[in-house]
Amino acid sequence: MRRSRFVAFVGSLLLAAGTALTGAATAQASSLAPTGGYAALGDSYSSGVGAGSYISSSGDCKRSTKAYPYLWAAAHSPSTFDFTACSGARTGDVLSGQLGPLSSATGLVSLSVGGNDAGFADVMTTCVTQSDSACISRINTARAYVDSTLPGKLDSVYSAIRSKAPNAHVVVLGYPRFYKLGTTCLGLSEAKRKAINDASDHLNTAIAKRAANHGFTFGDVRQAFTGHEICSGDSWLHSVNWLNIGESYHPKAPGQSGGYLPVLNANA
């Protein structure tokens, strides 16, 4: 084979290989691309309270353009994006006001709910303003609720989601541990901080169990927030914010983009 023909032959092989690789990459990208619509449901941890940049039309729901659902939708361009998560939402609020956009065309649902049902705001208020014993007593009341009542409420929500969106992959996001322990930190005592962290673990365990029973994926954010708890020196969570009390104990924008978003990406 003469040199010119050899060069042409090699060139054709390289072109064919490049086309094959490009085609494979395109096929892989297509298989990973989301199909159907995306619906983001739940409470303030999904709406983005604490992250700022709130969408004016969302009113008191405080849906943020820096919240993980908004960031995920911007990156993946689902066929539709319905953002119904709302600050303060409990399981009953999700059932009564957030499921409207779901249909057989919904491909992905994300959800965080349960903390408000268990009395999250009252627990934190008690722990910030009262004694160690009062804090732990209130936490124990919340834990009893998580054991006795919350599973049934989660079942109702999860069953309704599956009924309205039978083809959707559902990712249930949990809650972070709030405090770094074993370090000097102004504010709450070590006993309070540990009790709050343990209560978050208890809640996550209950949510994960119910999600698994419905065939849903549990997105555990605790590892993502490790090293970024309150008292860590690089907190992705607001501590008590007396100027904007509603943002207290909620993820900042880095907590949404660096904590929640990667977990949804890994599980979507």
One Martini backbone bead per residue (centre of mass of N, CA, C, O) as a GRO file, in nm:
protein
  268
    1MET     BB    1   0.094   0.037   0.025
    2ARG     BB    2   0.077   0.346  -0.024
    3ARG     BB    3   0.117   0.622   0.163
    4SER     BB    4  -0.142   0.779   0.081
    5ARG     BB    5  -0.329   0.533   0.129
    6PHE     BB    6  -0.251   0.482   0.423
    7VAL     BB    7  -0.335   0.755   0.536
    8ALA     BB    8  -0.629   0.729   0.449
    9PHE     BB    9  -0.690   0.471   0.607
   10VAL     BB   10  -0.624   0.577   0.890
   11GLY     BB   11  -0.818   0.814   0.880
   12SER     BB   12  -1.076   0.641   0.855
   13LEU     BB   13  -1.042   0.493   1.123
   14LEU     BB   14  -1.045   0.739   1.307
   15LEU     BB   15  -1.319   0.844   1.219
   16ALA     BB   16  -1.479   0.594   1.301
   17ALA     BB   17  -1.396   0.594   1.597
   18GLY     BB   18  -1.499   0.878   1.662
   19THR     BB   19  -1.793   0.820   1.586
   20ALA     BB   20  -1.837   0.590   1.785
   21LEU     BB   21  -1.770   0.747   2.042
   22THR     BB   22  -1.974   0.973   2.003
   23GLY     BB   23  -2.218   0.790   1.990
   24ALA     BB   24  -2.181   0.667   2.272
   25ALA     BB   25  -2.192   0.931   2.428
   26THR     BB   26  -2.472   1.014   2.328
   27ALA     BB   27  -2.620   0.767   2.433
   28GLN     BB   28  -2.545   0.807   2.727
   29ALA     BB   29  -2.665   1.089   2.761
   30SER     BB   30  -2.953   1.004   2.685
   31SER     BB   31  -2.988   0.792   2.919
   32LEU     BB   32  -2.939   1.028   3.145
   33ALA     BB   33  -3.163   1.182   3.063
   34PRO     BB   34  -3.441   1.324   3.138
   35THR     BB   35  -3.774   1.205   3.170
   36GLY     BB   36  -3.994   1.416   3.183
   37GLY     BB   37  -4.107   1.552   3.460
   38TYR     BB   38  -4.056   1.786   3.735
   39ALA     BB   39  -4.122   1.753   4.093
   40ALA     BB   40  -4.120   1.983   4.377
   41LEU     BB   41  -4.158   1.896   4.707
   42GLY     BB   42  -4.253   2.039   5.028
   43ASP     BB   43  -4.052   2.213   5.227
   44SER     BB   44  -3.810   2.444   5.316
   45TYR     BB   45  -3.573   2.255   5.217
   46SER     BB   46  -3.696   2.276   4.914
   47SER     BB   47  -3.760   2.585   4.873
   48GLY     BB   48  -3.507   2.763   5.026
   49VAL     BB   49  -3.485   2.847   5.300
   50GLY     BB   50  -3.193   3.062   5.348
   51ALA     BB   51  -3.086   3.126   5.034
   52GLY     BB   52  -3.246   3.317   4.888
   53SER     BB   53  -3.374   3.429   4.606
   54TYR     BB   54  -3.681   3.486   4.584
   55ILE     BB   55  -3.979   3.420   4.446
   56SER     BB   56  -4.226   3.641   4.434
   57SER     BB   57  -4.473   3.445   4.357
   58SER     BB   58  -4.434   3.255   4.628
   59GLY     BB   59  -4.417   3.409   4.876
   60ASP     BB   60  -4.435   3.233   5.176
   61CYS     BB   61  -4.283   2.983   5.045
   62LYS     BB   62  -3.996   3.053   4.953
   63ARG     BB   63  -3.880   3.025   4.662
   64SER     BB   64  -3.563   2.937   4.530
   65THR     BB   65  -3.299   2.977   4.295
   66LYS     BB   66  -3.101   2.814   4.523
   67ALA     BB   67  -3.245   2.564   4.512
   68TYR     BB   68  -3.216   2.240   4.426
   69PRO     BB   69  -3.451   2.222   4.217
   70TYR     BB   70  -3.369   2.464   4.043
   71LEU     BB   71  -3.081   2.366   3.978
   72TRP     BB   72  -3.161   2.099   3.845
   73ALA     BB   73  -3.340   2.213   3.621
   74ALA     BB   74  -3.121   2.396   3.490
   75ALA     BB   75  -2.925   2.145   3.421
   76HIS     BB   76  -3.164   1.930   3.282
   77SER     BB   77  -3.422   2.009   3.131
   78PRO     BB   78  -3.703   1.940   3.176
   79SER     BB   79  -4.008   1.934   3.032
   80THR     BB   80  -4.096   1.994   3.331
   81PHE     BB   81  -4.148   2.243   3.610
   82ASP     BB   82  -4.260   2.182   3.947
   83PHE     BB   83  -4.274   2.424   4.224
   84THR     BB   84  -4.438   2.341   4.545
   85ALA     BB   85  -4.274   2.405   4.763
   86CYS     BB   86  -4.316   2.496   5.126
   87SER     BB   87  -4.314   2.679   5.380
   88GLY     BB   88  -4.425   2.476   5.654
   89ALA     BB   89  -4.479   2.207   5.549
   90ARG     BB   90  -4.687   1.936   5.563
   91THR     BB   91  -4.831   1.656   5.478
   92GLY     BB   92  -5.114   1.788   5.436
   93ASP     BB   93  -5.011   2.007   5.236
   94VAL     BB   94  -4.918   1.821   5.015
   95LEU     BB   95  -5.193   1.687   4.965
   96SER     BB   96  -5.367   1.964   4.921
   97GLY     BB   97  -5.129   2.161   4.739
   98GLN     BB   98  -4.885   1.979   4.553
   99LEU     BB   99  -5.011   1.744   4.338
  100GLY     BB  100  -5.132   1.862   4.072
  101PRO     BB  101  -4.885   1.817   3.854
  102LEU     BB  102  -4.923   1.527   3.863
  103SER     BB  103  -4.837   1.246   3.641
  104SER     BB  104  -4.758   1.013   3.397
  105ALA     BB  105  -4.529   1.234   3.296
  106THR     BB  106  -4.377   1.202   3.547
  107GLY     BB  107  -4.025   1.132   3.622
  108LEU     BB  108  -3.974   1.334   3.879
  109VAL     BB  109  -3.950   1.326   4.243
  110SER     BB  110  -3.919   1.557   4.509
  111LEU     BB  111  -3.876   1.529   4.881
  112SER     BB  112  -3.954   1.714   5.192
  113VAL     BB  113  -4.090   1.560   5.491
  114GLY     BB  114  -4.177   1.585   5.872
  115GLY     BB  115  -4.055   1.805   6.056
  116ASN     BB  116  -4.318   1.969   6.114
  117ASP     BB  117  -4.485   1.742   6.234
  118ALA     BB  118  -4.262   1.706   6.476
  119GLY     BB  119  -4.186   2.012   6.571
  120PHE     BB  120  -3.928   2.174   6.491
  121ALA     BB  121  -3.971   2.471   6.580
  122ASP     BB  122  -4.036   2.407   6.881
  123VAL     BB  123  -3.779   2.265   6.950
  124MET     BB  124  -3.582   2.500   6.888
  125THR     BB  125  -3.708   2.707   7.075
  126THR     BB  126  -3.674   2.548   7.337
  127CYS     BB  127  -3.359   2.508   7.314
  128VAL     BB  128  -3.287   2.817   7.305
  129THR     BB  129  -3.479   2.923   7.573
  130GLN     BB  130  -3.414   2.668   7.744
  131SER     BB  131  -3.339   2.406   7.906
  132ASP     BB  132  -3.210   2.101   7.886
  133SER     BB  133  -3.460   1.948   7.994
  134ALA     BB  134  -3.669   2.085   7.808
  135CYS     BB  135  -3.543   2.007   7.543
  136ILE     BB  136  -3.542   1.694   7.581
  137SER     BB  137  -3.843   1.667   7.630
  138ARG     BB  138  -3.933   1.777   7.352
  139ILE     BB  139  -3.780   1.567   7.187
  140ASN     BB  140  -3.926   1.317   7.302
  141THR     BB  141  -4.199   1.396   7.186
  142ALA     BB  142  -4.110   1.390   6.890
  143ARG     BB  143  -4.015   1.095   6.882
  144ALA     BB  144  -4.291   0.972   6.949
  145TYR     BB  145  -4.428   1.080   6.693
  146VAL     BB  146  -4.243   0.938   6.489
  147ASP     BB  147  -4.332   0.649   6.589
  148SER     BB  148  -4.663   0.677   6.586
  149THR     BB  149  -4.757   0.897   6.338
  150LEU     BB  150  -4.576   0.962   6.089
  151PRO     BB  151  -4.585   0.705   5.911
  152GLY     BB  152  -4.883   0.741   5.817
  153LYS     BB  153  -4.840   1.020   5.680
  154LEU     BB  154  -4.629   0.927   5.478
  155ASP     BB  155  -4.798   0.711   5.341
  156SER     BB  156  -5.008   0.904   5.223
  157VAL     BB  157  -4.815   1.063   5.045
  158TYR     BB  158  -4.677   0.834   4.887
  159SER     BB  159  -4.937   0.712   4.768
  160ALA     BB  160  -5.026   0.968   4.615
  161ILE     BB  161  -4.784   0.993   4.433
  162ARG     BB  162  -4.806   0.715   4.295
  163SER     BB  163  -5.093   0.756   4.182
  164LYS     BB  164  -5.023   1.030   4.012
  165ALA     BB  165  -4.705   0.904   3.959
  166PRO     BB  166  -4.641   0.597   3.830
  167ASN     BB  167  -4.350   0.675   3.662
  168ALA     BB  168  -4.191   0.782   3.894
  169HIS     BB  169  -3.908   0.897   4.040
  170VAL     BB  170  -3.848   0.889   4.395
  171VAL     BB  171  -3.702   1.145   4.608
  172VAL     BB  172  -3.616   1.135   4.949
  173LEU     BB  173  -3.528   1.386   5.157
  174GLY     BB  174  -3.345   1.471   5.416
  175TYR     BB  175  -3.165   1.562   5.710
  176PRO     BB  176  -2.945   1.725   5.887
  177ARG     BB  177  -2.706   1.777   6.089
  178PHE     BB  178  -2.652   2.063   6.294
  179TYR     BB  179  -2.400   1.972   6.479
  180LYS     BB  180  -2.093   2.014   6.605
  181LEU     BB  181  -1.904   1.817   6.805
  182GLY     BB  182  -1.649   1.872   7.039
  183THR     BB  183  -1.678   2.196   7.049
  184THR     BB  184  -1.644   2.517   7.071
  185CYS     BB  185  -1.969   2.681   7.143
  186LEU     BB  186  -2.188   2.909   7.116
  187GLY     BB  187  -2.479   2.854   7.313
  188LEU     BB  188  -2.549   2.559   7.302
  189SER     BB  189  -2.524   2.283   7.449
  190GLU     BB  190  -2.403   1.970   7.415
  191ALA     BB  191  -2.664   1.826   7.497
  192LYS     BB  192  -2.846   1.965   7.292
  193ARG     BB  193  -2.692   1.904   7.033
  194LYS     BB  194  -2.708   1.595   7.055
  195ALA     BB  195  -3.017   1.570   7.070
  196ILE     BB  196  -3.070   1.696   6.794
  197ASN     BB  197  -2.907   1.499   6.622
  198ASP     BB  198  -3.054   1.242   6.714
  199ALA     BB  199  -3.332   1.334   6.609
  200SER     BB  200  -3.252   1.347   6.313
  201ASP     BB  201  -3.181   1.051   6.286
  202HIS     BB  202  -3.460   0.943   6.366
  203LEU     BB  203  -3.613   1.075   6.133
  204ASN     BB  204  -3.453   0.953   5.898
  205THR     BB  205  -3.518   0.658   5.959
  206ALA     BB  206  -3.823   0.680   5.921
  207ILE     BB  207  -3.824   0.789   5.631
  208ALA     BB  208  -3.657   0.566   5.494
  209LYS     BB  209  -3.851   0.334   5.555
  210ARG     BB  210  -4.100   0.439   5.408
  211ALA     BB  211  -3.972   0.479   5.133
  212ALA     BB  212  -3.888   0.182   5.087
  213ASN     BB  213  -4.184   0.064   5.109
  214HIS     BB  214  -4.250   0.241   4.826
  215GLY     BB  215  -3.987   0.244   4.632
  216PHE     BB  216  -3.807   0.466   4.729
  217THR     BB  217  -3.559   0.713   4.748
  218PHE     BB  218  -3.305   0.787   4.975
  219GLY     BB  219  -3.166   1.109   5.059
  220ASP     BB  220  -2.864   1.142   5.225
  221VAL     BB  221  -2.720   1.450   5.372
  222ARG     BB  222  -2.516   1.411   5.609
  223GLN     BB  223  -2.243   1.375   5.466
  224ALA     BB  224  -2.246   1.644   5.306
  225PHE     BB  225  -2.254   1.816   5.595
  226THR     BB  226  -1.991   1.728   5.681
  227GLY     BB  227  -1.819   2.013   5.810
  228HIS     BB  228  -2.110   2.209   5.795
  229GLU     BB  229  -2.192   2.268   6.064
  230ILE     BB  230  -2.270   2.395   6.335
  231CYS     BB  231  -1.949   2.489   6.465
  232SER     BB  232  -1.732   2.437   6.215
  233GLY     BB  233  -1.661   2.726   6.046
  234ASP     BB  234  -1.847   2.602   5.776
  235SER     BB  235  -2.150   2.677   5.756
  236TRP     BB  236  -2.463   2.564   5.587
  237LEU     BB  237  -2.609   2.680   5.844
  238HIS     BB  238  -2.826   2.839   6.024
  239SER     BB  239  -2.861   2.990   6.291
  240VAL     BB  240  -2.968   3.206   6.488
  241ASN     BB  241  -3.196   3.459   6.348
  242TRP     BB  242  -3.319   3.747   6.479
  243LEU     BB  243  -3.382   3.906   6.199
  244ASN     BB  244  -3.460   3.598   6.069
  245ILE     BB  245  -3.613   3.343   6.208
  246GLY     BB  246  -3.700   3.159   5.958
  247GLU     BB  247  -3.383   3.083   5.883
  248SER     BB  248  -3.339   2.910   6.103
  249TYR     BB  249  -3.201   2.603   6.046
  250HIS     BB  250  -3.114   2.657   5.747
  251PRO     BB  251  -3.002   2.647   5.444
  252LYS     BB  252  -2.781   2.770   5.264
  253ALA     BB  253  -2.675   2.798   4.955
  254PRO     BB  254  -2.440   2.585   4.995
  255GLY     BB  255  -2.639   2.363   5.103
  256GLN     BB  256  -2.788   2.329   4.835
  257SER     BB  257  -2.539   2.294   4.629
  258GLY     BB  258  -2.347   2.101   4.832
  259GLY     BB  259  -2.574   1.908   4.960
  260TYR     BB  260  -2.846   1.847   4.800
  261LEU     BB  261  -2.780   1.831   4.496
  262PRO     BB  262  -2.582   1.584   4.491
  263VAL     BB  263  -2.795   1.385   4.601
  264LEU     BB  264  -2.992   1.409   4.371
  265ASN     BB  265  -2.797   1.335   4.145
  266ALA     BB  266  -2.729   1.043   4.266
  267ASN     BB  267  -3.066   0.958   4.269
  268ALA     BB  268  -3.216   1.040   3.987
   0.00000   0.00000   0.00000
